[in-house]
Amino acid sequence: MSQTIFKQLHQEKSILILGNVWDAQSAKVAQDAGFTALGSSSHAIANLLGYEDGEQISIDEILFMVERIVKAVDIPVSVDFEAGYADDPDTVAEHVQQLADIGVVGINLEDGKVISGKRKLLDAPLLADKIRAIKAATPDIFINARADTYTTEHPQALEESIRRAALYQEAGADGLFIPLVETKEDIEKLVASTQLPLNVFLSDKLPDLETLHQWGVKRLSHGAKIYEWLVAKNAEVFRYFVNEPRLPSS
């Protein structure tokens, strides 16, 4: 039932704003704030456990953190699963089945990977093969296929995004995630090129929600932005407290 609800949320008259969370407490807070669905932030969870972003965390650690999130709320939870934490499609499918077993309804699966501190664009057929393997094993999971064409500054980012979107749709993807696409022209061309609901990533260059909706966007993510903002606030409080060992009045 949760999978059906999550899929329907991508076809509503308003944009699905995903609450990106990193632990059980943030998930509860996001649900109480009114979010209708949550997504884990791989970046935030990795940093929370002392890792850099980019598949440094183990599968067992991911499963532990995600299970705590799922059990803390009553709304659908999707997982930012990076590139699947394996190159072999069958291994990725096994990992995703473990996520489904603990109640996860969807995943982000990307065609980019952080290598030596820099994000690289991987071959599109590899992600397509992973999508097929996952759908064969866990057909109800919502796969949001992420193309890292803009994040890696591909010289023909729009054209390559459209090409990859077609491959991922044919493989069985349920959604299309293009981080850092920001212009009206590019967004409208992407929407016109695919049947997959388009997910964009929050940035200062994007217009308001109503305008994004008019352009055809169906889902908005904010990744680790709230987590990073709160970490910065934590730093301010600790700097204050080390010199004045009492809590500030506000």
VOPAGU-2260 file (C-alpha; in pm, 1 decimal, decimal comma):
REM VOPAGU-2260
SITE   aa  ch    i         X         Y         Z
SITE  MET   A    0       0,0       0,0       0,0
SITE  SER   A    1     281,2     245,5      87,8
SITE  GLN   A    2     441,0     186,3    -253,0
SITE  THR   A    3     112,2     278,0    -423,5
SITE  ILE   A    4      72,7     592,7    -213,2
SITE  PHE   A    5     430,2     697,7    -286,4
SITE  LYS   A    6     384,0     652,0    -660,5
SITE  GLN   A    7      58,1     849,0    -656,3
SITE  LEU   A    8     229,3    1138,3    -477,0
SITE  HIS   A    9     430,9    1196,0    -796,1
SITE  GLN   A   10     110,8    1260,5    -994,4
SITE  GLU   A   11     -66,6    1510,2    -770,1
SITE  LYS   A   12    -158,1    1866,1    -870,2
SITE  SER   A   13     113,7    2003,7    -643,3
SITE  ILE   A   14     485,4    1917,8    -634,7
SITE  LEU   A   15     592,3    1642,0    -397,7
SITE  ILE   A   16     838,3    1803,7    -157,7
SITE  LEU   A   17    1043,4    1523,3     -10,2
SITE  GLY   A   18    1162,7    1566,6     348,2
SITE  ASN   A   19    1527,0    1457,8     342,3
SITE  VAL   A   20    1623,0    1312,8     682,4
SITE  TRP   A   21    1916,4    1131,2     841,7
SITE  ASP   A   22    1796,2     954,2    1157,8
SITE  ALA   A   23    1483,6     857,0    1351,1
SITE  GLN   A   24    1457,8    1190,8    1529,7
SITE  SER   A   25    1480,0    1403,5    1214,1
SITE  ALA   A   26    1225,7    1169,9    1049,7
SITE  LYS   A   27     977,1    1221,8    1334,3
SITE  VAL   A   28    1027,5    1598,4    1322,5
SITE  ALA   A   29     975,0    1604,0     943,5
SITE  GLN   A   30     659,2    1395,4     967,4
SITE  ASP   A   31     518,6    1619,8    1242,9
SITE  ALA   A   32     599,8    1924,3    1027,0
SITE  GLY   A   33     365,8    1794,4     757,7
SITE  PHE   A   34     579,7    1615,7     499,1
SITE  THR   A   35     387,8    1341,7     318,6
SITE  ALA   A   36     696,0    1137,1     228,7
SITE  LEU   A   37    1058,0    1120,8     337,2
SITE  GLY   A   38    1387,6    1048,1     169,2
SITE  SER   A   39    1708,1     958,7     346,4
SITE  SER   A   40    2011,1    1174,8     270,0
SITE  SER   A   41    2313,4     953,2     198,7
SITE  HIS   A   42    2543,9    1252,2     247,7
SITE  ALA   A   43    2397,0    1339,7     587,5
SITE  ILE   A   44    2392,3     980,5     715,4
SITE  ALA   A   45    2752,9     926,7     606,8
SITE  ASN   A   46    2868,8    1247,1     778,0
SITE  LEU   A   47    2665,9    1162,0    1089,2
SITE  LEU   A   48    2859,8     834,9    1120,4
SITE  GLY   A   49    3197,0     994,0    1049,7
SITE  TYR   A   50    3232,1     913,6     679,1
SITE  GLU   A   51    3274,8    1127,1     370,8
SITE  ASP   A   52    2997,8    1111,9     111,0
SITE  GLY   A   53    3037,1     866,2    -175,3
SITE  GLU   A   54    2961,1     506,3     -73,7
SITE  GLN   A   55    3209,0     497,2     216,0
SITE  ILE   A   56    2944,5     365,6     455,6
SITE  SER   A   57    2876,8      -9,3     479,6
SITE  ILE   A   58    2551,4    -176,1     377,1
SITE  ASP   A   59    2492,4    -296,0     733,8
SITE  GLU   A   60    2523,6      61,0     861,9
SITE  ILE   A   61    2283,9     187,7     595,9
SITE  LEU   A   62    2029,9     -80,2     680,5
SITE  PHE   A   63    2053,3      -2,6    1051,6
SITE  MET   A   64    2000,0     372,6    1003,0
SITE  VAL   A   65    1724,1     332,5     746,8
SITE  GLU   A   66    1535,7      78,9     956,6
SITE  ARG   A   67    1533,5     323,0    1250,2
SITE  ILE   A   68    1391,1     591,1    1018,2
SITE  VAL   A   69    1121,7     362,8     873,3
SITE  LYS   A   70    1009,6     244,9    1216,5
SITE  ALA   A   71     989,7     601,4    1348,6
SITE  VAL   A   72     723,4     724,5    1102,8
SITE  ASP   A   73     395,6     631,9     935,4
SITE  ILE   A   74     464,6     786,9     594,0
SITE  PRO   A   75     653,2     644,8     291,2
SITE  VAL   A   76    1032,9     643,5     307,6
SITE  SER   A   77    1263,9     641,9       6,4
SITE  VAL   A   78    1639,8     589,0      31,5
SITE  ASP   A   79    1919,0     773,5    -144,0
SITE  PHE   A   80    2111,9     463,1    -244,4
SITE  GLU   A   81    2387,6     633,8    -446,2
SITE  ALA   A   82    2509,8     393,4    -719,4
SITE  GLY   A   83    2387,9      85,4    -531,1
SITE  TYR   A   84    2707,9      17,7    -333,8
SITE  ALA   A   85    2819,2    -235,9    -594,1
SITE  ASP   A   86    2893,7    -253,4    -965,5
SITE  ASP   A   87    2728,8    -592,0   -1014,5
SITE  PRO   A   88    2355,7    -546,9   -1090,6
SITE  ASP   A   89    2251,7    -865,2    -908,3
SITE  THR   A   90    2435,1    -755,2    -594,2
SITE  VAL   A   91    2263,6    -416,4    -610,4
SITE  ALA   A   92    1928,6    -593,4    -647,7
SITE  GLU   A   93    2003,0    -799,9    -336,0
SITE  HIS   A   94    2081,1    -482,0    -141,3
SITE  VAL   A   95    1754,9    -320,4    -256,3
SITE  GLN   A   96    1558,2    -630,6    -156,2
SITE  GLN   A   97    1699,5    -586,6     195,3
SITE  LEU   A   98    1575,7    -227,1     195,2
SITE  ALA   A   99    1231,0    -338,8      79,8
SITE  ASP   A  100    1221,9    -600,7     354,0
SITE  ILE   A  101    1250,3    -330,0     621,7
SITE  GLY   A  102     972,9    -120,6     465,5
SITE  VAL   A  103    1145,0     112,5     217,7
SITE  VAL   A  104     916,3     206,3     -75,1
SITE  GLY   A  105    1162,7     372,2    -312,2
SITE  ILE   A  106    1525,0     448,7    -390,8
SITE  ASN   A  107    1736,8     700,7    -573,4
SITE  LEU   A  108    1989,9     517,3    -791,7
SITE  GLU   A  109    2250,6     723,8    -971,0
SITE  ASP   A  110    2487,2     698,3   -1264,3
SITE  GLY   A  111    2758,2     905,3   -1095,3
SITE  LYS   A  112    3017,6     808,3    -837,7
SITE  VAL   A  113    3261,9     998,7    -618,7
SITE  ILE   A  114    3613,2     887,4    -713,4
SITE  SER   A  115    3915,9    1047,9    -544,1
SITE  GLY   A  116    3694,9    1325,4    -412,6
SITE  LYS   A  117    3539,3    1414,4    -749,1
SITE  ARG   A  118    3207,0    1301,0    -895,4
SITE  LYS   A  119    3244,3    1104,5   -1219,4
SITE  LEU   A  120    2972,5    1012,5   -1469,1
SITE  LEU   A  121    2943,6     635,9   -1519,3
SITE  ASP   A  122    2826,5     452,7   -1830,4
SITE  ALA   A  123    2448,6     472,0   -1872,4
SITE  PRO   A  124    2400,2     102,3   -1965,1
SITE  LEU   A  125    2537,9       2,2   -1624,6
SITE  LEU   A  126    2261,5     188,7   -1440,5
SITE  ALA   A  127    2003,5      51,5   -1684,6
SITE  ASP   A  128    2121,7    -301,9   -1603,3
SITE  LYS   A  129    2094,5    -231,1   -1230,4
SITE  ILE   A  130    1738,6    -102,2   -1277,5
SITE  ARG   A  131    1640,6    -418,1   -1467,1
SITE  ALA   A  132    1790,1    -643,1   -1200,6
SITE  ILE   A  133    1610,2    -457,6    -921,3
SITE  LYS   A  134    1276,1    -464,7   -1100,3
SITE  ALA   A  135    1311,5    -837,8   -1164,4
SITE  ALA   A  136    1366,4    -900,2    -793,3
SITE  THR   A  137    1155,4    -624,2    -633,8
SITE  PRO   A  138     905,7    -497,8    -892,6
SITE  ASP   A  139     709,9    -268,4    -658,8
SITE  ILE   A  140    1004,0     -54,2    -545,9
SITE  PHE   A  141     998,1     301,5    -688,8
SITE  ILE   A  142    1327,2     364,3    -869,6
SITE  ASN   A  143    1413,5     729,7    -911,8
SITE  ALA   A  144    1692,1     715,7   -1171,4
SITE  ARG   A  145    1941,1     995,4   -1113,2
SITE  ALA   A  146    2146,9    1124,8   -1405,1
SITE  ASP   A  147    2458,7    1313,3   -1295,5
SITE  THR   A  148    2495,1    1496,5   -1624,1
SITE  TYR   A  149    2469,5    1846,1   -1473,6
SITE  THR   A  150    2656,5    1771,9   -1149,1
SITE  THR   A  151    2953,9    1648,4   -1353,2
SITE  GLU   A  152    2924,9    1939,9   -1599,9
SITE  HIS   A  153    2879,6    1723,8   -1908,8
SITE  PRO   A  154    2939,0    1941,1   -2219,6
SITE  GLN   A  155    2598,5    1843,2   -2363,1
SITE  ALA   A  156    2418,8    1801,9   -2031,2
SITE  LEU   A  157    2064,7    1839,7   -2166,0
SITE  GLU   A  158    2107,8    1611,7   -2464,8
SITE  GLU   A  159    2286,2    1349,0   -2256,0
SITE  SER   A  160    2017,2    1370,5   -1987,7
SITE  ILE   A  161    1746,4    1305,1   -2247,3
SITE  ARG   A  162    1942,2    1011,0   -2389,4
SITE  ARG   A  163    1993,1     856,9   -2045,9
SITE  ALA   A  164    1633,5     919,3   -1941,5
SITE  ALA   A  165    1514,8     712,1   -2239,1
SITE  LEU   A  166    1745,9     424,7   -2142,0
SITE  TYR   A  167    1635,5     433,3   -1779,0
SITE  GLN   A  168    1265,8     453,8   -1868,5
SITE  GLU   A  169    1299,9     153,7   -2099,1
SITE  ALA   A  170    1478,8     -37,7   -1820,8
SITE  GLY   A  171    1185,9      17,2   -1583,6
SITE  ALA   A  172    1262,9     332,2   -1385,7
SITE  ASP   A  173     966,2     505,7   -1220,3
SITE  GLY   A  174    1109,8     856,8   -1188,5
SITE  LEU   A  175    1387,0    1077,5   -1325,2
SITE  PHE   A  176    1615,0    1283,6   -1099,7
SITE  ILE   A  177    1835,5    1550,5   -1261,4
SITE  PRO   A  178    2021,3    1745,9    -990,7
SITE  LEU   A  179    2127,8    2101,9   -1081,4
SITE  VAL   A  180    1910,7    2140,2   -1389,9
SITE  GLU   A  181    1784,4    2493,1   -1330,8
SITE  THR   A  182    1669,6    2673,1   -1645,7
SITE  LYS   A  183    1313,5    2685,3   -1778,2
SITE  GLU   A  184    1427,1    2578,9   -2125,2
SITE  ASP   A  185    1613,0    2269,6   -2006,2
SITE  ILE   A  186    1347,7    2161,6   -1755,6
SITE  GLU   A  187    1064,4    2192,0   -2007,8
SITE  LYS   A  188    1261,7    1999,4   -2270,8
SITE  LEU   A  189    1332,6    1722,5   -2020,0
SITE  VAL   A  190     967,0    1700,7   -1918,5
SITE  ALA   A  191     859,0    1683,1   -2284,0
SITE  SER   A  192    1112,1    1409,1   -2361,0
SITE  THR   A  193    1004,9    1150,1   -2103,6
SITE  GLN   A  194     702,1     995,2   -1935,8
SITE  LEU   A  195     889,8     977,1   -1605,0
SITE  PRO   A  196     802,2    1234,7   -1335,5
SITE  LEU   A  197    1090,1    1481,9   -1303,9
SITE  ASN   A  198    1264,3    1539,4    -970,5
SITE  VAL   A  199    1487,2    1846,7    -931,5
SITE  PHE   A  200    1721,6    1949,5    -652,6
SITE  LEU   A  201    1670,9    2264,1    -446,7
SITE  SER   A  202    1902,4    2550,0    -543,8
SITE  ASP   A  203    1901,9    2928,3    -521,4
SITE  LYS   A  204    1856,5    2953,5    -897,9
SITE  LEU   A  205    1523,3    2770,6    -909,0
SITE  PRO   A  206    1196,7    2968,5    -912,7
SITE  ASP   A  207     905,9    2924,0    -670,1
SITE  LEU   A  208     705,1    2603,0    -645,5
SITE  GLU   A  209     415,3    2725,6    -857,4
SITE  THR   A  210     649,9    2813,4   -1142,4
SITE  LEU   A  211     828,5    2479,0   -1115,8
SITE  HIS   A  212     489,1    2309,2   -1128,4
SITE  GLN   A  213     400,6    2503,9   -1444,1
SITE  TRP   A  214     725,9    2384,4   -1600,3
SITE  GLY   A  215     622,1    2024,8   -1528,4
SITE  VAL   A  216     835,8    1937,3   -1224,9
SITE  LYS   A  217     677,8    1667,8   -1004,4
SITE  ARG   A  218     921,6    1632,5    -713,0
SITE  LEU   A  219    1166,3    1852,4    -522,0
SITE  SER   A  220    1450,3    1728,7    -299,9
SITE  HIS   A  221    1684,7    1920,2     -70,7
SITE  GLY   A  222    1941,7    1648,3       8,6
SITE  ALA   A  223    2165,8    1734,3     302,9
SITE  LYS   A  224    2090,3    2107,9     300,3
SITE  ILE   A  225    1889,3    2111,4     626,4
SITE  TYR   A  226    2142,9    1881,9     792,4
SITE  GLU   A  227    2432,4    2106,1     688,7
SITE  TRP   A  228    2247,5    2416,5     810,2
SITE  LEU   A  229    2186,2    2252,1    1148,3
SITE  VAL   A  230    2550,7    2141,8    1173,8
SITE  ALA   A  231    2656,4    2503,0    1119,4
SITE  LYS   A  232    2416,0    2610,8    1395,7
SITE  ASN   A  233    2560,2    2340,6    1622,2
SITE  ALA   A  234    2906,9    2482,3    1563,6
SITE  GLU   A  235    2785,6    2827,3    1667,1
SITE  VAL   A  236    2635,6    2689,1    1989,5
SITE  PHE   A  237    2948,3    2493,0    2082,0
SITE  ARG   A  238    3170,5    2796,5    2018,1
SITE  TYR   A  239    2942,0    2997,5    2245,2
SITE  PHE   A  240    2929,3    2727,9    2512,6
SITE  VAL   A  241    3305,6    2674,9    2537,3
SITE  ASN   A  242    3342,6    3035,7    2651,6
SITE  GLU   A  243    3010,4    3074,0    2833,2
SITE  PRO   A  244    2912,4    2734,6    2986,3
SITE  ARG   A  245    2539,8    2792,5    2995,1
SITE  LEU   A  246    2277,8    2770,8    2722,6
SITE  PRO   A  247    2196,8    3092,8    2537,4
SITE  SER   A  248    1859,9    3246,9    2619,5
SITE  SER   A  249    1742,3    3217,3    2258,5
